[in-house]
Amino acid sequence: MNRIWQQYFGVGLVSTSEDLGVQSEVPSHPELLDWLAVELMDHGWSLKELHRMIVYSATYQQSSNASPEDYARDPQNRLLARGPRFRVDAEVVRDVALAASGLLTPTIGGPSTYPPLPEFMLKPPVSYGPKTWNTETGPNRYRRGLYTFRFRSIPYPMLQAFDAPNGDFACVRRARSNTPLQALTTLNEPVFVEAAQSLALRAVHDGGSRDEDRLAYAFRRCLARFPTTEEAQVLLELLETQKQHLRSTDVNPWEVAVRDPANPPQLPENIEATDLAAWVAVARVLLNLDETITKE
């Protein structure tokens, strides 16, 4: 029960979920923990009933916004006076980017998949011996992070950057770090770049005829809200700067805009390859925002 609570609120009622013995932290709400445990048993150990109870509760449905005084009084939200706010787990970080871009393959079940992996990781000395990794090229390339194959001795780099544990030990509570490597991952990891390219293409096709409308469309897909005036101004300035930069260089814009420059997609009227490449830069920023990968 404590571990389920931890998945919804970022921390369990007993924060040391790996240790509920005599050396564990005291529960923040012992009566609530006991009551939920009894409810789970009384409802036939139905996890669906338990999940429904938590997400329908007033505690879970609170806003995560709080005044500076509230944050100073209870920075970890141990009093449950506001809704949870925390960065999602490593696998979900990848899923968020794929879902926002429209690339996510929703198939449930089946064998593990092999998204892009740096080749040097499959050879000594990084690996104990040469390993085979048949990188996916079809829909399986964009399946949920849950299905990513991992060798016990070789963590998947993107997942490890976001604090996923290695495959050689059990883990009931993950740490949540905040490092520059994570930002570099969401900017440059191959699948994230392809997600940005897909999001940019969807924005120019489905977002409307004006840059303001396209920006609002892409922004909503990532953050589930409209941009503020200040946010829109900054991003539109970035868009124009990128357009001017690409037009002043010898870079082939298709190499920036799409995964396969030899087979470029059909673009709407009044949209050039340079425009699409500039939108890719904006999409990379949106997918890199803290708010994009934060549950709140």
C-alpha positions as CSV (number, residue, x, y, z in Angstrom):
1,M,0.0,0.0,0.0
2,N,2.8,2.4,0.8
3,R,4.5,1.8,-2.5
4,I,1.3,2.4,-4.4
5,W,0.9,5.7,-2.5
6,Q,4.5,6.5,-3.5
7,Q,3.7,6.2,-7.2
8,Y,0.9,8.8,-6.9
9,F,2.5,11.3,-4.6
10,G,6.2,10.9,-5.2
11,V,6.9,9.7,-1.7
12,G,5.2,7.1,0.5
13,L,3.4,7.7,3.7
14,V,6.6,6.0,5.0
15,S,9.2,7.7,3.0
16,T,11.7,4.8,3.4
17,S,9.6,2.4,1.3
18,E,12.5,0.0,1.1
19,D,12.6,-0.3,4.9
20,L,9.4,-0.5,7.0
21,G,11.2,-2.0,10.0
22,V,12.3,-0.5,13.3
23,Q,14.9,1.8,11.6
24,S,12.4,3.2,9.0
25,E,11.0,6.7,9.1
26,V,7.9,7.2,11.1
27,P,4.7,7.3,8.9
28,S,3.5,10.8,8.2
29,H,-0.1,9.6,8.5
30,P,-0.1,6.3,10.3
31,E,-3.9,6.1,10.7
32,L,-4.3,6.7,6.9
33,L,-1.8,4.0,6.0
34,D,-3.6,1.5,8.3
35,W,-7.0,2.4,6.9
36,L,-5.9,2.1,3.3
37,A,-4.2,-1.3,4.0
38,V,-7.5,-2.6,5.6
39,E,-9.5,-1.2,2.7
40,L,-7.3,-3.1,0.3
41,M,-7.9,-6.3,2.1
42,D,-11.6,-5.7,2.6
43,H,-12.1,-5.1,-1.2
44,G,-10.6,-8.5,-2.1
45,W,-7.1,-7.1,-2.7
46,S,-8.5,-5.3,-5.7
47,L,-5.8,-2.9,-7.0
48,K,-8.2,-1.3,-9.4
49,E,-10.5,-0.4,-6.5
50,L,-7.5,1.1,-4.6
51,H,-6.3,3.2,-7.6
52,R,-9.8,4.5,-8.1
53,M,-10.1,5.4,-4.4
54,I,-6.9,7.4,-4.5
55,V,-7.4,9.3,-7.8
56,Y,-11.0,10.2,-6.8
57,S,-9.9,11.5,-3.4
58,A,-9.9,15.3,-2.6
59,T,-6.3,14.9,-1.5
60,Y,-5.0,13.7,-4.8
61,Q,-7.2,16.2,-6.8
62,Q,-5.8,19.2,-5.1
63,S,-3.8,21.8,-7.1
64,S,-0.1,21.6,-6.7
65,N,0.2,25.3,-6.6
66,A,1.1,26.7,-3.2
67,S,2.3,30.0,-1.7
68,P,5.9,30.6,-0.8
69,E,4.9,30.4,2.8
70,D,3.4,27.0,2.3
71,Y,6.5,25.7,0.5
72,A,8.7,27.0,3.3
73,R,6.5,25.4,6.0
74,D,6.2,22.0,4.2
75,P,8.7,21.8,1.2
76,Q,8.2,18.0,0.8
77,N,4.4,18.2,1.1
78,R,4.4,15.6,3.9
79,L,1.2,17.2,5.3
80,L,-0.6,16.6,1.9
81,A,-1.9,20.2,1.9
82,R,-1.5,20.4,-1.9
83,G,-1.4,18.1,-4.9
84,P,1.7,16.1,-5.9
85,R,4.4,17.6,-8.1
86,F,7.4,15.6,-9.2
87,R,9.4,14.6,-12.3
88,V,8.0,11.4,-13.8
89,D,10.0,8.2,-13.9
90,A,12.6,7.6,-16.6
91,E,10.5,5.4,-18.8
92,V,7.6,7.9,-18.7
93,V,10.0,10.8,-19.7
94,R,10.5,9.0,-23.0
95,D,6.8,8.2,-23.3
96,V,5.8,11.8,-22.8
97,A,8.0,12.9,-25.7
98,L,6.7,10.2,-27.9
99,A,3.0,10.9,-27.0
100,A,3.4,14.6,-27.5
101,S,4.9,14.2,-30.9
102,G,2.4,11.6,-32.0
103,L,5.1,8.9,-32.5
104,L,4.1,6.6,-29.6
105,T,3.1,3.1,-30.6
106,P,0.3,2.2,-28.2
107,T,0.6,-1.6,-28.6
108,I,0.3,-3.4,-25.2
109,G,2.4,-6.5,-24.5
110,G,4.8,-8.5,-26.7
111,P,8.5,-8.9,-26.7
112,S,11.1,-6.3,-25.7
113,T,12.2,-3.7,-28.2
114,Y,15.6,-2.3,-29.3
115,P,15.5,1.5,-29.7
116,P,18.8,3.3,-30.7
117,L,21.8,2.6,-28.5
118,P,25.4,3.8,-28.9
119,E,27.4,1.1,-30.6
120,F,30.4,1.4,-28.3
121,M,28.3,0.2,-25.4
122,L,28.0,-3.3,-27.0
123,K,31.8,-3.8,-27.1
124,P,34.5,-4.3,-24.5
125,P,35.5,-2.7,-22.3
126,V,32.0,-1.2,-21.7
127,S,30.5,-4.6,-22.2
128,Y,31.9,-7.9,-20.9
129,G,31.8,-9.2,-24.5
130,P,30.3,-8.3,-27.9
131,K,26.5,-8.1,-27.9
132,T,23.9,-8.0,-30.6
133,W,21.5,-5.1,-30.7
134,N,19.2,-5.0,-33.8
135,T,18.0,-1.4,-33.7
136,E,14.3,-1.1,-34.5
137,T,13.3,0.9,-37.6
138,G,9.6,0.4,-37.6
139,P,6.8,1.1,-35.1
140,N,8.6,-0.8,-32.3
141,R,11.2,1.9,-32.3
142,Y,8.6,4.1,-30.6
143,R,7.1,1.8,-28.1
144,R,6.8,2.7,-24.4
145,G,10.0,2.8,-22.4
146,L,8.6,-0.1,-20.3
147,Y,9.4,-2.5,-23.3
148,T,13.0,-1.3,-23.8
149,F,15.4,-4.3,-23.6
150,R,18.2,-3.9,-21.1
151,F,21.2,-6.2,-20.5
152,R,21.9,-6.7,-16.8
153,S,25.4,-5.4,-17.3
154,I,24.6,-2.5,-19.7
155,P,22.0,0.0,-18.5
156,Y,20.1,1.8,-21.3
157,P,21.7,5.3,-21.3
158,M,18.6,7.4,-21.6
159,L,16.9,5.6,-18.8
160,Q,19.9,5.7,-16.6
161,A,20.3,9.5,-17.1
162,F,16.8,9.8,-15.5
163,D,17.6,7.6,-12.5
164,A,16.3,4.3,-13.6
165,P,18.0,1.5,-11.6
166,N,20.4,-1.1,-13.1
167,G,19.0,-4.5,-14.0
168,D,21.1,-6.4,-11.4
169,F,19.2,-5.5,-8.3
170,A,15.7,-4.8,-7.0
171,C,14.6,-1.2,-6.4
172,V,11.4,-0.1,-4.6
173,R,12.3,3.7,-4.4
174,R,14.1,5.7,-7.1
175,A,16.1,8.8,-6.5
176,R,15.2,11.9,-8.5
177,S,18.2,13.9,-9.5
178,N,18.4,17.1,-11.6
179,T,21.5,17.2,-13.8
180,P,22.7,18.8,-17.0
181,L,23.0,15.3,-18.5
182,Q,19.2,15.0,-18.4
183,A,18.8,18.2,-20.4
184,L,21.4,17.0,-22.9
185,T,19.5,13.7,-23.2
186,T,16.1,15.3,-24.1
187,L,17.8,17.7,-26.5
188,N,20.1,15.2,-28.4
189,E,19.2,11.6,-27.8
190,P,18.1,10.1,-31.2
191,V,14.5,9.3,-30.3
192,F,14.0,12.7,-28.7
193,V,15.3,14.4,-31.8
194,E,12.9,12.3,-33.9
195,A,10.1,13.3,-31.5
196,A,10.9,17.0,-32.0
197,Q,10.9,16.5,-35.8
198,S,7.5,14.8,-35.6
199,L,6.1,17.4,-33.3
200,A,7.3,20.2,-35.7
201,L,5.7,18.5,-38.7
202,R,2.4,18.0,-36.9
203,A,2.5,21.7,-35.8
204,V,2.8,23.0,-39.4
205,H,0.2,20.5,-40.7
206,D,-2.4,20.6,-38.0
207,G,-1.7,23.7,-36.0
208,G,-3.2,26.3,-38.3
209,S,-2.1,28.9,-40.8
210,R,-0.3,31.3,-38.4
211,D,2.8,30.8,-36.4
212,E,1.0,31.9,-33.3
213,D,-1.6,29.1,-33.8
214,R,1.0,26.5,-34.6
215,L,3.0,27.5,-31.4
216,A,-0.2,27.2,-29.3
217,Y,-0.9,23.7,-30.8
218,A,2.6,22.4,-30.1
219,F,2.7,24.0,-26.7
220,R,-0.6,22.4,-25.7
221,R,0.6,18.9,-26.9
222,C,3.6,19.2,-24.5
223,L,2.2,21.1,-21.5
224,A,-1.6,20.7,-21.8
225,R,-2.1,24.5,-21.6
226,F,-1.8,27.6,-23.7
227,P,1.4,29.7,-23.6
228,T,1.4,33.0,-21.8
229,T,2.0,36.1,-23.7
230,E,5.6,36.3,-22.5
231,E,6.3,32.6,-23.3
232,A,4.8,32.9,-26.8
233,Q,6.9,36.0,-27.5
234,V,10.1,34.2,-26.5
235,L,9.4,31.1,-28.6
236,L,8.3,33.1,-31.6
237,E,11.5,35.1,-31.4
238,L,13.4,31.8,-31.3
239,L,11.5,30.7,-34.4
240,E,12.4,33.8,-36.4
241,T,16.0,33.6,-35.2
242,Q,16.3,30.0,-36.4
243,K,14.8,30.8,-39.7
244,Q,17.3,33.6,-40.3
245,H,20.2,31.4,-39.2
246,L,19.3,28.5,-41.4
247,R,18.8,30.8,-44.5
248,S,22.2,32.3,-43.9
249,T,24.1,29.0,-43.8
250,D,24.8,26.2,-46.2
251,V,23.1,23.6,-44.0
252,N,20.6,21.4,-45.8
253,P,17.4,22.2,-43.8
254,W,16.0,18.7,-44.6
255,E,18.9,17.2,-42.6
256,V,17.6,19.1,-39.5
257,A,13.9,18.8,-40.2
258,V,13.4,15.1,-40.9
259,R,14.9,11.7,-40.0
260,D,15.2,10.7,-43.7
261,P,16.3,13.8,-45.8
262,A,16.2,11.7,-49.0
263,N,12.5,11.3,-48.7
264,P,11.1,14.6,-47.4
265,P,7.4,14.9,-46.5
266,Q,4.9,17.0,-48.3
267,L,4.6,20.4,-46.6
268,P,1.6,22.8,-46.6
269,E,1.6,25.8,-48.8
270,N,3.8,28.7,-47.8
271,I,6.0,26.4,-45.6
272,E,9.5,25.7,-46.7
273,A,12.1,23.2,-45.4
274,T,13.8,26.0,-43.6
275,D,10.6,26.9,-41.8
276,L,10.1,23.2,-40.7
277,A,13.7,23.0,-39.5
278,A,13.1,26.2,-37.4
279,W,10.0,24.6,-35.9
280,V,12.1,21.6,-35.0
281,A,14.3,23.9,-32.8
282,V,11.2,25.2,-31.1
283,A,9.9,21.6,-30.6
284,R,13.2,20.6,-29.0
285,V,12.8,23.5,-26.5
286,L,9.3,22.4,-25.6
287,L,10.2,18.8,-25.1
288,N,13.1,19.9,-22.9
289,L,11.0,22.0,-20.5
290,D,10.9,20.9,-16.9
291,E,7.1,21.3,-17.0
292,T,6.8,18.9,-19.9
293,I,8.2,16.0,-17.8
294,T,6.7,17.0,-14.5
295,K,3.6,15.4,-13.0
296,E,1.4,18.1,-11.3
